[in-house]
Amino acid sequence: MSGLAVLLLLVMLARSQGGGGPIGPGVTPGPAPTFPKAPGATPTPAIVPTPAIKSAAKQTPPPWPQAMPRGLPAFGPGGWEPDTPPPIQVQARAVQLLPTLWKFGAGTRKTEQTAGRWITYVASPMGKKKGVVAFRVRGTDAPAVEPTKAPINIV
């Protein structure tokens, strides 16, 4: 086989495995739309990868490719809002997506279903650090967090 044929086969294989192309599957490049801040509102919190979140990110497999449902609003201030407080599943997925989104720069986003809700993850600078901000469909509440129960001692 000629060297050109081998190179062509390697490129085709890389693209079939999700690599080699300019954009990963479901990743949208470009600047994110700006969301207006209400007077006195707190800034959108960054997802800080604590040891618990890093552990959850390592243990959680990435989701299967997902088809976007009809009726999901276009990303922007009219249909999406910051997911605050983000549940641990969203934080873990944001940590997993950090290198993928930042591969294409600030404003790159990916929408997928996490913990039963549609979440858009956006690469956003956090001062000098690279971060990811999670947005949920406007009007969908964050899942209720169950209080941790004290262990029961059985004698």
DSSP file (Angstrom, degrees, kcal/mol; ACC not computed):
  #  RESIDUE AA STRUCTURE BP1 BP2  ACC     N-H-->O    O-->H-N    N-H-->O    O-->H-N    TCO  KAPPA ALPHA  PHI   PSI    X-CA   Y-CA   Z-CA
    1    1 A M              0   0    0      0, 0.0     2,-0.0     0, 0.0     0, 0.0   0.000 360.0 360.0 360.0 140.2    0.0    0.0    0.0
    2    2 A S     >  -     0   0    0      1,-0.1     4,-2.0     4,-0.0     5,-0.2  -0.336 360.0-113.6 -75.1 160.3    1.3    3.4   -0.8
    3    3 A G  H  > S+     0   0    0      1,-0.2     4,-2.2     2,-0.2     5,-0.1   0.846 116.6  55.0 -60.8 -35.7    2.1    6.0    1.9
    4    4 A L  H  > S+     0   0    0      2,-0.2     4,-2.5     1,-0.2    -1,-0.2   0.896 106.9  50.0 -66.4 -40.8   -0.8    8.2    0.7
    5    5 A A  H  > S+     0   0    0      2,-0.2     4,-2.3     1,-0.2    -2,-0.2   0.906 110.9  49.3 -64.8 -41.4   -3.3    5.4    1.0
    6    6 A V  H  X S+     0   0    0     -4,-2.0     4,-2.3     2,-0.2    -2,-0.2   0.919 111.8  48.8 -63.4 -43.6   -2.2    4.6    4.5
    7    7 A L  H  X S+     0   0    0     -4,-2.2     4,-2.2     1,-0.2    -2,-0.2   0.912 110.7  50.5 -61.9 -43.3   -2.4    8.3    5.5
    8    8 A L  H  X S+     0   0    0     -4,-2.5     4,-2.3     1,-0.2    -1,-0.2   0.899 110.3  49.8 -62.7 -41.4   -5.9    8.5    4.0
    9    9 A L  H  X S+     0   0    0     -4,-2.3     4,-2.4     2,-0.2    -1,-0.2   0.893 109.6  51.2 -64.4 -40.0   -7.0    5.4    5.9
   10   10 A L  H  X S+     0   0    0     -4,-2.3     4,-2.5     2,-0.2    -2,-0.2   0.905 110.4  48.8 -64.4 -40.9   -5.7    6.8    9.2
   11   11 A V  H  X S+     0   0    0     -4,-2.2     4,-2.2     2,-0.2    -2,-0.2   0.924 112.4  48.2 -64.4 -43.9   -7.6   10.1    8.6
   12   12 A M  H  X S+     0   0    0     -4,-2.3     4,-2.0     1,-0.2    -2,-0.2   0.896 112.3  49.2 -63.9 -40.1  -10.8    8.3    7.8
   13   13 A L  H  X S+     0   0    0     -4,-2.4     4,-1.4     2,-0.2    -2,-0.2   0.914 109.8  51.3 -64.7 -43.2  -10.4    6.1   10.9
   14   14 A A  H  <>S+     0   0    0     -4,-2.5     5,-2.7     1,-0.2     3,-0.3   0.910 111.0  47.9 -61.8 -42.1   -9.7    9.1   13.1
   15   15 A R  H ><5S+     0   0    0     -4,-2.2     3,-1.4     1,-0.2    -1,-0.2   0.873 108.6  53.5 -67.9 -36.4  -12.9   10.9   11.9
   16   16 A S  H 3<5S+     0   0    0     -4,-2.0    -1,-0.2     1,-0.3    -2,-0.2   0.777 106.9  53.5 -69.3 -23.7  -15.0    7.7   12.4
   17   17 A Q  T 3<5S-     0   0    0     -4,-1.4    -1,-0.3    -3,-0.3    -2,-0.2   0.331 126.9 -99.3 -90.5   6.3  -13.8    7.6   16.0
   18   18 A G  T < 5S+     0   0    0     -3,-1.4     2,-0.2     1,-0.4    -3,-0.2   0.499  92.3  96.9  92.0   4.0  -14.8   11.2   16.6
   19   19 A G      < +     0   0    0     -5,-2.7    -1,-0.4    -6,-0.2    -2,-0.2  -0.634  55.6  49.0-115.8 176.9  -11.4   12.8   16.2
   20   20 A G  S    S+     0   0    0      1,-0.3    -5,-0.2    -2,-0.2    -1,-0.1   0.207  84.5 105.7  82.7 -17.0   -9.6   14.5   13.4
   21   21 A G  S    S-     0   0    0     -7,-0.2    -1,-0.3    -6,-0.1     3,-0.1  -0.457  82.4-111.6 -90.9 168.5  -12.4   16.8   12.5
   22   22 A P  S    S+     0   0    0      0, 0.0     2,-0.4     0, 0.0    -1,-0.1   0.815 101.1  28.4 -69.4 -28.9  -12.6   20.5   13.3
   23   23 A I  S    S-     0   0    0     -4,-0.1     3,-0.1     6,-0.0    -2,-0.1  -0.990  81.3-122.7-135.5 140.0  -15.4   20.1   15.8
   24   24 A G    >   -     0   0    0     -2,-0.4     3,-1.9    76,-0.2     2,-0.2  -0.305  52.5 -72.2 -73.4 165.0  -16.4   17.2   18.1
   25   25 A P  T 3  S+     0   0    0      0, 0.0    -1,-0.2     0, 0.0     3,-0.1  -0.388 118.7   2.8 -62.5 127.6  -19.9   15.8   17.9
   26   26 A G  T 3  S+     0   0    0      1,-0.2    85,-0.6    -2,-0.2     2,-0.5   0.493  97.6 129.5  78.4   3.9  -22.4   18.1   19.4
   27   27 A V  E <   -A  110   0A   0     -3,-1.9    -1,-0.2    83,-0.1    83,-0.2  -0.813  41.1-162.2 -96.4 128.2  -19.9   20.8   20.1
   28   28 A T  E     -A  109   0A   0     81,-3.3    81,-2.8    -2,-0.5     2,-0.1  -0.941  10.2-150.3-111.1 118.0  -20.8   24.3   18.9
   29   29 A P        +     0   0    0      0, 0.0    78,-0.1     0, 0.0    76,-0.1  -0.314  45.9  65.1 -81.0 167.9  -17.9   26.8   18.7
   30   30 A G  S    S-     0   0    0     74,-0.3     2,-0.1    76,-0.3    -2,-0.1  -0.296  86.1 -39.5 113.0 168.8  -18.1   30.5   19.1
   31   31 A P        -     0   0    0      0, 0.0    76,-0.2     0, 0.0     3,-0.1  -0.390  59.4-121.1 -68.6 141.1  -18.8   33.2   21.6
   32   32 A A        -     0   0    0     91,-0.2    76,-0.1     1,-0.1     3,-0.0  -0.509  32.9-100.4 -77.0 147.8  -21.7   32.5   23.9
   33   33 A P        -     0   0    0      0, 0.0     2,-0.3     0, 0.0    -1,-0.1  -0.354  41.9-109.4 -64.0 150.9  -24.6   34.9   24.0
   34   34 A T        -     0   0    0     -3,-0.1     0, 0.0    -2,-0.0     0, 0.0  -0.648  23.6-145.4 -85.4 139.8  -24.5   37.3   26.9
   35   35 A F        -     0   0    0     -2,-0.3    46,-0.0    41,-0.1     2,-0.0  -0.908  22.9-119.1-104.0 124.5  -27.1   36.9   29.6
   36   36 A P        -     0   0    0      0, 0.0     2,-0.5     0, 0.0    -1,-0.0  -0.350  24.2-133.3 -65.1 142.5  -28.3   40.2   31.2
   37   37 A K        -     0   0    0      4,-0.0     3,-0.1    -2,-0.0     5,-0.0  -0.824  13.5-130.5 -97.8 131.8  -27.6   40.5   34.9
   38   38 A A    >   -     0   0    0     -2,-0.5     3,-2.4     4,-0.1     2,-0.1  -0.515  42.0 -87.1 -74.2 147.6  -30.4   41.7   37.1
   39   39 A P  T 3  S+     0   0    0      0, 0.0    -1,-0.1     0, 0.0     3,-0.1  -0.350 115.7  10.5 -57.8 130.2  -29.5   44.5   39.5
   40   40 A G  T 3  S+     0   0    0      1,-0.3     2,-0.1    -3,-0.1    -2,-0.0   0.479  94.4 144.4  80.8   3.1  -28.0   43.0   42.6
   41   41 A A    <   -     0   0    0     -3,-2.4    -1,-0.3     1,-0.1     3,-0.1  -0.441  52.3-117.4 -75.0 148.1  -27.8   39.6   41.2
   42   42 A T        -     0   0    0     -2,-0.1    -4,-0.1     1,-0.1    -1,-0.1  -0.571  37.5 -99.7 -80.3 148.7  -24.9   37.4   42.1
   43   43 A P        -     0   0    0      0, 0.0    -1,-0.1     0, 0.0     3,-0.0  -0.271  47.6 -85.8 -66.7 156.5  -22.5   36.3   39.3
   44   44 A T        -     0   0    0      1,-0.1     2,-0.1    -3,-0.1    40,-0.0  -0.448  53.1-120.7 -62.2 124.4  -22.9   32.9   37.7
   45   45 A P        -     0   0    0      0, 0.0     2,-0.2     0, 0.0    -1,-0.1  -0.400  19.0-125.3 -72.9 144.5  -20.8   30.6   39.9
   46   46 A A        -     0   0    0     -2,-0.1     2,-0.9    87,-0.1    87,-0.1  -0.534  23.3-114.3 -80.1 152.3  -18.0   28.6   38.4
   47   47 A I        -     0   0    0     85,-0.9    85,-0.3    -2,-0.2    -1,-0.1  -0.817  33.3-158.2 -89.3 109.5  -18.0   24.9   38.8
   48   48 A V        -     0   0    0     -2,-0.9     2,-1.7    83,-0.1     5,-0.2  -0.793  17.2-127.8 -93.5 120.3  -14.9   24.3   41.0
   49   49 A P        -     0   0    0      0, 0.0    -1,-0.1     0, 0.0    -2,-0.0  -0.488  34.8-178.3 -73.6  90.4  -13.5   20.8   40.7
   50   50 A T     >  -     0   0    0     -2,-1.7     4,-2.8     1,-0.1     5,-0.2  -0.335  45.1 -97.7 -76.2 166.9  -13.3   19.7   44.3
   51   51 A P  H  > S+     0   0    0      0, 0.0     4,-2.3     0, 0.0     5,-0.2   0.872 126.0  52.6 -55.3 -37.7  -12.0   16.2   45.1
   52   52 A A  H  > S+     0   0    0      2,-0.2     4,-2.2     1,-0.2     5,-0.1   0.903 111.5  45.7 -65.7 -40.1  -15.5   14.8   45.4
   53   53 A I  H  > S+     0   0    0      2,-0.2     4,-2.6     1,-0.2    -1,-0.2   0.904 112.1  50.9 -70.0 -41.0  -16.4   16.2   41.9
   54   54 A K  H  X S+     0   0    0     -4,-2.8     4,-1.9     2,-0.2    -2,-0.2   0.904 111.0  49.3 -61.9 -40.2  -13.2   14.9   40.4
   55   55 A S  H  X S+     0   0    0     -4,-2.3     4,-1.8    -5,-0.2    -2,-0.2   0.919 111.7  48.0 -64.1 -44.1  -13.9   11.5   41.8
   56   56 A A  H  X S+     0   0    0     -4,-2.2     4,-1.7     1,-0.2    -2,-0.2   0.880 109.8  53.6 -64.1 -37.6  -17.5   11.6   40.5
   57   57 A A  H  < S+     0   0    0     -4,-2.6    -1,-0.2     1,-0.2    -2,-0.2   0.874 109.7  47.5 -65.1 -37.1  -16.2   12.7   37.1
   58   58 A K  H  < S+     0   0    0     -4,-1.9    -1,-0.2     1,-0.2    -2,-0.2   0.850 115.8  44.3 -71.0 -33.9  -13.8    9.7   36.9
   59   59 A Q  H  < S+     0   0    0     -4,-1.8    -2,-0.2    -5,-0.1    -1,-0.2   0.696  98.0  82.7 -84.9 -19.9  -16.5    7.2   38.0
   60   60 A T  S  < S-     0   0    0     -4,-1.7    -1,-0.0    -5,-0.2    -4,-0.0  -0.755  75.6-138.0 -90.8 120.3  -19.2    8.6   35.7
   61   61 A P        -     0   0    0      0, 0.0     3,-0.1     0, 0.0    -2,-0.1  -0.472  30.9 -99.7 -72.4 148.2  -19.1    7.3   32.1
   62   62 A P        -     0   0    0      0, 0.0    31,-0.0     0, 0.0    -5,-0.0  -0.349  47.6-101.4 -62.9 149.4  -19.7    9.9   29.4
   63   63 A P        -     0   0    0      0, 0.0     3,-0.1     0, 0.0    51,-0.0  -0.267  36.0-100.1 -71.2 158.9  -23.3    9.7   28.0
   64   64 A W        -     0   0    0      1,-0.1     0, 0.0    -3,-0.1     0, 0.0  -0.359  58.0 -76.5 -66.6 156.7  -24.2    8.1   24.7
   65   65 A P        -     0   0    0      0, 0.0     2,-0.4     0, 0.0    -1,-0.1  -0.338  58.2-152.2 -56.1 138.5  -24.6   10.5   21.8
   66   66 A Q        -     0   0    0     -3,-0.1     2,-0.4     3,-0.0     0, 0.0  -0.918  11.7-132.0-122.6 141.1  -28.0   12.1   22.2
   67   67 A A        -     0   0    0     -2,-0.4    45,-0.0     1,-0.0     0, 0.0  -0.749  32.0-117.1 -86.9 135.8  -30.5   13.5   19.7
   68   68 A M        -     0   0    0     -2,-0.4     2,-0.1     1,-0.1     3,-0.1  -0.563  33.4-122.4 -71.8 131.9  -31.7   17.0   20.6
   69   69 A P    >   -     0   0    0      0, 0.0     3,-1.2     0, 0.0     2,-0.1  -0.375  26.5-101.0 -74.7 154.8  -35.5   16.9   21.2
   70   70 A R  T 3  S+     0   0    0      1,-0.2     0, 0.0    -2,-0.1     0, 0.0  -0.462 106.8  34.5 -68.4 146.1  -37.9   19.0   19.2
   71   71 A G  T 3  S+     0   0    0      1,-0.3    -1,-0.2    -2,-0.1     3,-0.0   0.377  76.4 138.0  90.6  -5.1  -39.1   22.1   21.1
   72   72 A L    <   -     0   0    0     -3,-1.2    -1,-0.3     1,-0.1     3,-0.1  -0.626  59.2-115.1 -72.4 127.5  -35.8   22.6   23.0
   73   73 A P        -     0   0    0      0, 0.0    -1,-0.1     0, 0.0     3,-0.1  -0.225  29.6 -97.7 -66.2 153.5  -35.3   26.4   22.9
   74   74 A A        -     0   0    0      1,-0.1     5,-0.3    -3,-0.0     2,-0.2  -0.382  52.9 -91.9 -63.3 147.2  -32.3   27.9   21.0
   75   75 A F  S    S+     0   0    0      4,-0.1    -1,-0.1    -3,-0.1     3,-0.0  -0.452  82.9  88.7 -68.6 130.0  -29.5   28.7   23.4
   76   76 A G  S >> S-     0   0    0     -2,-0.2     4,-1.7    -3,-0.1     3,-0.8  -0.917  90.5 -66.0 162.6 177.6  -29.7   32.3   24.7
   77   77 A P  T 34 S+     0   0    0      0, 0.0   -42,-0.1     0, 0.0    -1,-0.1   0.737 120.5  61.6 -64.0 -23.4  -31.1   34.4   27.5
   78   78 A G  T 34 S+     0   0    0      1,-0.2    -3,-0.1    -4,-0.1     3,-0.0   0.837 119.8  19.8 -72.7 -31.8  -34.7   33.8   26.4
   79   79 A G  T <4 S+     0   0    0     -3,-0.8    59,-3.0    -5,-0.3     2,-0.3   0.520 118.5  55.3-117.5  -6.7  -34.8   30.1   26.9
   80   80 A W  E  <  -B  137   0A   0     -4,-1.7    57,-0.2    57,-0.3    -1,-0.0  -0.918  51.4-175.8-131.1 153.5  -31.9   29.2   29.2
   81   81 A E  E     -B  136   0A   0     55,-2.6    55,-3.0    -2,-0.3    -3,-0.0  -0.971  43.0 -81.3-142.2 155.8  -30.8   30.3   32.7
   82   82 A P  E     -B  135   0A   0      0, 0.0     2,-1.5     0, 0.0    53,-0.3  -0.314  43.2-122.1 -58.0 138.3  -27.7   29.4   34.8
   83   83 A D        -     0   0    0     51,-2.6    51,-0.2    58,-0.0    58,-0.0  -0.665  40.5-160.4 -85.2  88.6  -28.1   26.1   36.6
   84   84 A T  S    S+     0   0    0     -2,-1.5    58,-0.2     1,-0.3    52,-0.0  -0.979  72.3  18.3-123.7 130.4  -27.7   27.2   40.1
   85   85 A P  S    S-     0   0    0      0, 0.0    -1,-0.3     0, 0.0     0, 0.0   0.588  91.5-148.9 -79.7 139.5  -27.0   25.4   42.3
   86   86 A P        -     0   0    0      0, 0.0    -2,-0.1     0, 0.0     5,-0.0  -0.553  17.3-122.8 -74.7 132.9  -25.7   22.7   39.9
   87   87 A P    >>  -     0   0    0      0, 0.0     4,-2.2     0, 0.0     3,-0.5  -0.234  30.1-100.4 -68.1 165.6  -26.2   19.1   41.2
   88   88 A I  H 3> S+     0   0    0      1,-0.2     4,-2.7     2,-0.2     5,-0.2   0.827 122.1  57.5 -58.0 -35.2  -23.1   16.9   41.5
   89   89 A Q  H 3> S+     0   0    0      2,-0.2     4,-2.1     1,-0.2    -1,-0.2   0.902 108.8  45.5 -64.1 -40.1  -23.9   15.1   38.2
   90   90 A V  H <> S+     0   0    0     -3,-0.5     4,-2.2     2,-0.2    -2,-0.2   0.896 113.3  50.0 -69.0 -40.5  -23.8   18.4   36.3
   91   91 A Q  H  X S+     0   0    0     -4,-2.2     4,-1.9     2,-0.2    -2,-0.2   0.910 110.9  49.4 -63.8 -41.9  -20.6   19.4   38.1
   92   92 A A  H  X S+     0   0    0     -4,-2.7     4,-1.9     1,-0.2    -2,-0.2   0.912 111.8  47.9 -64.4 -42.1  -19.0   16.0   37.3
   93   93 A R  H  X S+     0   0    0     -4,-2.1     4,-2.3     1,-0.2    -1,-0.2   0.874 108.3  55.4 -67.8 -35.6  -20.0   16.3   33.6
   94   94 A A  H  X S+     0   0    0     -4,-2.2     4,-1.0     1,-0.2    -1,-0.2   0.899 107.4  49.8 -62.2 -39.9  -18.7   19.9   33.4
   95   95 A V  H  < S+     0   0    0     -4,-1.9     3,-0.4     1,-0.2    -1,-0.2   0.901 110.8  50.0 -64.5 -40.6  -15.3   18.6   34.7
   96   96 A Q  H  < S+     0   0    0     -4,-1.9     4,-0.4     1,-0.2    -2,-0.2   0.881 113.5  45.6 -64.1 -37.8  -15.3   15.9   32.0
   97   97 A L  H  X S+     0   0    0     -4,-2.3     4,-3.0     1,-0.2     5,-0.4   0.597  86.4  94.7 -83.5 -11.0  -16.1   18.4   29.3
   98   98 A L  H  X S+     0   0    0     -4,-1.0     4,-2.1    -3,-0.4    -1,-0.2   0.903  90.0  38.5 -49.9 -54.1  -13.6   21.0   30.3
   99   99 A P  H  > S+     0   0    0      0, 0.0     4,-0.9     0, 0.0    -1,-0.2   0.878 116.7  52.3 -68.5 -34.5  -10.8   19.9   28.0
  100  100 A T  H  4 S+     0   0    0     -4,-0.4     4,-0.4     2,-0.2     3,-0.4   0.941 113.8  41.5 -65.3 -47.5  -13.2   19.1   25.1
  101  101 A L  H >< S+     0   0    0     -4,-3.0     3,-1.4     1,-0.2     4,-0.3   0.907 114.1  51.1 -68.5 -41.1  -14.8   22.5   25.2
  102  102 A W  H 3< S+     0   0    0     -4,-2.1     3,-0.4    -5,-0.4    -1,-0.2   0.635  90.9  78.0 -75.0 -11.4  -11.6   24.5   25.7
  103  103 A K  T 3< S+     0   0    0     -4,-0.9    -1,-0.3    -3,-0.4    -2,-0.2   0.806 105.5  35.3 -60.8 -27.7  -10.0   22.7   22.8
  104  104 A F  S <  S-     0   0    0     -3,-1.4   -74,-0.3    -4,-0.4    -1,-0.2   0.378 119.6-113.1-110.0   0.8  -12.1   25.2   20.6
  105  105 A G    >   -     0   0    0     -3,-0.4     3,-1.6    -4,-0.3    -1,-0.3  -0.209  52.0 -22.4 100.1 174.7  -11.9   28.2   22.9
  106  106 A A  T 3  S+     0   0    0      1,-0.2   -76,-0.3    -4,-0.1    18,-0.2  -0.273 122.2  29.4 -60.7 141.7  -14.2   30.4   25.1
  107  107 A G  T 3  S+     0   0    0     16,-3.3    -1,-0.2     1,-0.3     2,-0.1   0.289  80.9 138.6  90.8  -9.8  -17.9   30.3   24.2
  108  108 A T    <   -     0   0    0     -3,-1.6    15,-2.9    -7,-0.2    -1,-0.3  -0.472  33.6-171.7 -67.7 138.3  -17.8   26.8   22.9
  109  109 A R  E     -AC  28 122A   0    -81,-2.8   -81,-3.3    13,-0.2     2,-0.3  -0.930  22.7-167.6-137.5 158.8  -20.9   24.9   24.1
  110  110 A K  E     -AC  27 121A   0     11,-2.0    11,-3.1    -2,-0.3     2,-0.5  -0.985  11.3-153.5-144.7 131.6  -22.4   21.5   24.2
  111  111 A T  E     + C   0 120A   0    -85,-0.6     2,-0.3    -2,-0.3     9,-0.2  -0.915  29.8 144.4-109.6 130.1  -26.0   20.6   25.1
  112  112 A E  E     - C   0 119A   0      7,-2.6     7,-2.8    -2,-0.5     2,-0.5  -0.978  51.6 -92.2-155.7 165.5  -26.8   17.2   26.5
  113  113 A Q  E     + C   0 118A   0     -2,-0.3     2,-0.4     5,-0.2     5,-0.2  -0.730  43.1 175.3 -86.7 125.0  -29.1   15.5   29.0
  114  114 A T  E >   - C   0 117A   0      3,-3.1     3,-1.7    -2,-0.5   -24,-0.1  -0.997  67.6  -9.7-132.4 127.7  -27.6   15.2   32.4
  115  115 A A  T 3  S-     0   0    0     -2,-0.4    -1,-0.1     1,-0.3     3,-0.1   0.847 130.5 -53.2  54.3  37.8  -29.5   13.8   35.4
  116  116 A G  T 3  S+     0   0    0      1,-0.2     2,-0.3    -3,-0.0    -1,-0.3   0.501 121.1  93.7  82.0   4.1  -32.8   13.8   33.5
  117  117 A R  E <  S-C  114   0A   0     -3,-1.7    -3,-3.1    -5,-0.1     2,-0.5  -0.929  79.2-110.4-128.1 153.3  -32.5   17.5   32.4
  118  118 A W  E     -C  113   0A   0     -2,-0.3    19,-0.9    -5,-0.2     2,-0.4  -0.735  41.4-178.2 -83.8 123.9  -31.2   19.3   29.3
  119  119 A I  E     -CD 112 136A   0     -7,-2.8    -7,-2.6    -2,-0.5     2,-0.5  -0.964  20.0-150.9-125.6 137.1  -28.0   21.2   30.2
  120  120 A T  E     -CD 111 135A   0     15,-2.7    15,-2.3    -2,-0.4     2,-0.5  -0.955  13.3-155.6-107.7 123.6  -25.9   23.4   28.0
  121  121 A Y  E     -CD 110 134A   0    -11,-3.1   -11,-2.0    -2,-0.5     2,-0.4  -0.857  11.3-168.0 -99.5 129.4  -22.2   23.5   29.1
  122  122 A V  E     -CD 109 133A   0     11,-2.5    11,-2.7    -2,-0.5     2,-0.5  -0.973  23.7-126.0-124.8 129.4  -20.3   26.6   28.0
  123  123 A A  E     + D   0 132A   0    -15,-2.9   -16,-3.3    -2,-0.4     9,-0.3  -0.616  42.1 172.2 -70.4 119.8  -16.5   27.2   28.1
  124  124 A S  E     - D   0 131A   0      7,-2.2     7,-1.5    -2,-0.5     2,-0.2  -0.997  34.1-117.7-136.1 132.2  -16.1   30.4   30.1
  125  125 A P  E     - D   0 130A   0      0, 0.0     2,-0.5     0, 0.0     5,-0.2  -0.467  19.3-162.0 -68.0 139.6  -13.0   32.1   31.4
  126  126 A M  E >   - D   0 129A   0      3,-3.1     3,-1.7    -2,-0.2     2,-0.5  -0.767  63.2 -65.4-120.4  81.3  -12.9   32.4   35.2
  127  127 A G  T 3  S-     0   0    0     -2,-0.5    -1,-0.0     1,-0.3     0, 0.0  -0.642 116.6 -18.7  70.5-123.0  -10.3   35.1   35.7
  128  128 A K  T 3  S+     0   0    0     -2,-0.5    -1,-0.3    -3,-0.1     2,-0.2   0.507 126.7  84.4 -91.2  -5.7   -7.1   33.5   34.4
  129  129 A K  E <  S- D   0 126A   0     -3,-1.7    -3,-3.1     1,-0.0     2,-0.4  -0.596  79.8-118.2 -97.8 158.7   -8.5   30.0   34.7
  130  130 A K  E     + D   0 125A   0     -5,-0.2     2,-0.3    -2,-0.2    -2,-0.1  -0.803  42.7 167.6 -93.4 133.8  -10.5   28.0   32.2
  131  131 A G  E     - D   0 124A   0     -7,-1.5    -7,-2.2    -2,-0.4     2,-0.4  -0.809  30.8-129.0-137.6 177.7  -14.0   27.0   33.4
  132  132 A V  E     - D   0 123A   0    -85,-0.3   -85,-0.9    -9,-0.3     2,-0.4  -1.000  15.0-157.6-132.5 133.5  -17.3   25.6   32.3
  133  133 A V  E     - D   0 122A   0    -11,-2.7   -11,-2.5    -2,-0.4     2,-0.4  -0.936  12.4-143.1-111.9 135.5  -20.7   27.2   33.2
  134  134 A A  E     - D   0 121A   0     -2,-0.4   -51,-2.6   -13,-0.2     2,-0.4  -0.813  14.7-169.9-101.0 136.8  -23.9   25.0   33.1
  135  135 A F  E     -BD  82 120A   0    -15,-2.3   -15,-2.7    -2,-0.4     2,-0.3  -0.961   3.6-159.7-123.6 142.6  -27.2   26.4   31.9
  136  136 A R  E     -BD  81 119A   0    -55,-3.0   -55,-2.6    -2,-0.4   -17,-0.2  -0.784  38.4 -82.5-114.9 163.0  -30.6   24.7   32.2
  137  137 A V  E >   -B   80   0A   0    -19,-0.9     3,-2.1    -2,-0.3   -57,-0.3  -0.448  60.9 -97.9 -62.4 132.9  -33.8   25.3   30.2
  138  138 A R  T 3  S+     0   0    0    -59,-3.0    -1,-0.1     1,-0.3     3,-0.1  -0.270 108.4  23.4 -56.8 133.0  -35.6   28.3   31.8
  139  139 A G  T 3  S+     0   0    0      1,-0.3     2,-0.6    -3,-0.1    -1,-0.3   0.296  90.7 114.2  93.8  -9.4  -38.3   27.2   34.2
  140  140 A T    <   -     0   0    0     -3,-2.1    -1,-0.3     3,-0.0     2,-0.1  -0.854  61.4-138.7 -94.6 124.4  -36.9   23.7   35.0
  141  141 A D        -     0   0    0     -2,-0.6     3,-0.1     1,-0.1    -4,-0.1  -0.414  19.7-102.4 -80.1 154.3  -35.9   23.6   38.6
  142  142 A A        -     0   0    0    -58,-0.2    -1,-0.1     1,-0.1     3,-0.1  -0.491  52.6 -93.3 -67.0 144.4  -32.7   22.0   39.8
  143  143 A P        -     0   0    0      0, 0.0     2,-0.1     0, 0.0    -1,-0.1  -0.307  46.2-100.4 -61.7 144.7  -33.5   18.6   41.4
  144  144 A A        -     0   0    0      1,-0.1     2,-0.6    -3,-0.1    -3,-0.0  -0.423  33.8-130.4 -65.7 137.2  -34.1   18.6   45.1
  145  145 A V        -     0   0    0     -2,-0.1    -1,-0.1    -3,-0.1     3,-0.0  -0.800  17.9-131.1 -92.5 124.0  -31.1   17.5   47.0
  146  146 A E        -     0   0    0     -2,-0.6     2,-0.1     1,-0.1     3,-0.1  -0.554  26.0-114.2 -73.0 134.5  -31.9   14.9   49.6
  147  147 A P        -     0   0    0      0, 0.0     2,-0.2     0, 0.0    -1,-0.1  -0.405  35.6-106.0 -65.3 144.2  -30.4   15.7   53.0
  148  148 A T        -     0   0    0     -2,-0.1     2,-0.3     1,-0.1    -3,-0.0  -0.516  34.7-133.7 -72.2 139.2  -27.8   13.3   54.1
  149  149 A K        -     0   0    0     -2,-0.2     3,-0.1    -3,-0.1    -1,-0.1  -0.720  17.8-112.0 -95.4 143.2  -29.0   11.0   56.8
  150  150 A A        -     0   0    0     -2,-0.3    -1,-0.1     1,-0.1     0, 0.0  -0.446  43.6 -98.3 -67.6 143.6  -27.0   10.2   59.8
  151  151 A P        -     0   0    0      0, 0.0     2,-0.6     0, 0.0    -1,-0.1  -0.322  34.2-127.6 -63.3 148.3  -25.8    6.6   60.0
  152  152 A I        -     0   0    0     -3,-0.1     2,-0.6     2,-0.0    -3,-0.0  -0.865  15.1-142.7-100.7 124.9  -27.9    4.3   62.0
  153  153 A N        -     0   0    0     -2,-0.6     2,-0.6     2,-0.0     0, 0.0  -0.761  11.2-158.1 -87.4 124.6  -26.0    2.3   64.6
  154  154 A I              0   0    0     -2,-0.6    -2,-0.0     1,-0.1     0, 0.0  -0.912 360.0 360.0-105.5 123.1  -27.3   -1.2   65.0
  155  155 A V              0   0    0     -2,-0.6    -1,-0.1     0, 0.0    -2,-0.0   0.417 360.0 360.0 -99.4 360.0  -26.4   -2.8   68.3
